[in-house]
Amino acid sequence: MSHLETDDKQVYDLVCAERKRQQGMLDLIASENHTSRAVMEATGSVFTDKYAEGYPQKRYYGGCEVVDDIEQLCIDRAKALFGAEHANVQPHCGTSANMAVYYACLQPGDKILGMSLACGGHLSHGLSVNFSGRYYTIASYGVDEKTEMIDMDAVRRQALAEKPKLIMVGASAYPRTLDFAGFAAIARECGALLVADIAHIAGLVATALHPSPVPHADFVTTTTHKTLRGPRSGLILCKAKWAREIDKAVFPGLQGGPLEHVIAAKAVAFGACAKPEFKTYCRQVIANAKALADALASKGWRIVSGGTDNHLMLVDLRSRDEDLTGQDAQQWLEAAGIVCNKNKIPFDPRSAAQTSGMRLGTPALTTRGMTEPQMQQLAGWIDTILAARGDAAVIARIRGQVSELCEAFPIPAVR
Ligand code: DSN
């Protein structure tokens, strides 16, 4: 980054500081990952200069012959990766992908049945302060109080009673396999459209390590920067019959010029996801999550729903210490170089600012090459820090060990 260093030392120094922070800490935020140098190079490419409102071969600007090729390549790779009939690669993020789907097939006031944020859903699935809760009528399903898993019979009963126009399946903090075929049957029975938001599990879906919603759902939305390990962005897949409506909803409905540099980077990521080594990576993501969950459980930390089927877990902090909040846990672990996020657990009596849980995910650590032995080590450190209630000497000792582990497993940006 010699040009950045010469032209704007202040920004250069901040980029270096962030790279150093990422390299020196263990990222257990379930929605984050470390991209390859190739993805970063595409993101930082000359495509950032180009206006390309419209779609390949139908643009409102001249000079689009090369962006047409890159966007078409990205579309083709997305369709092939997921076996989808149509792909729109222009949404800037997962929320804008969901917004475009609603815009394409709903009228303001129509009813959406989605998973509540309190039980693991997402803001854009109907939270009152989000656009989704403001412009649509929302009904929410949660998880069963005993199993902490989605009860498909309860969802069916609710769907038949609420008669939503659209059912949303997908979550930000749900550690179990989603029954897309079951949701599709419910949607058919009550005459609703089905949207699957696979933002968290897209990599696992692309590698057939989680059942795919593509054959079942009218629309599939995702981010591209979590388990897919691409740039920070979004994607919509849909049946061919919805292609025109979706494309119109994204542009000119909700967005202007697409970010062709990010689309180029998505093409790189989708290309990488189609390689056998990506499936090996995703297998290890799941194996690491299981190893970490098992190791924490063996130390007496209750894992919500009793375990994990995917890349993340929720830890009920009350199981070892009634007074321990997610806020405290996040702060103490971060001081030791372990970054995660506080998270409400189902039926949590505490607020979202405090929480009784923390969410841990393994995509980023697995990208660094970590496997089960490192997960055991990590569980030990987490247990020790939380048991010591953030004791400064304990944190300082473990911070040193975390730094050594980080050095042994560099992030792609410093390899
Ligand atoms: N905010 C993201 C997460 O952390 O799960 C979801 O979009």
Boltz pocket constraint, residues with backbone or C-beta under 6 A from the ligand:
constraints:
  - pocket:
      binder: B
      contacts: [[A, 31], [A, 94], [A, 122], [A, 172], [A, 173], [A, 199]]
      max_distance: 6.0
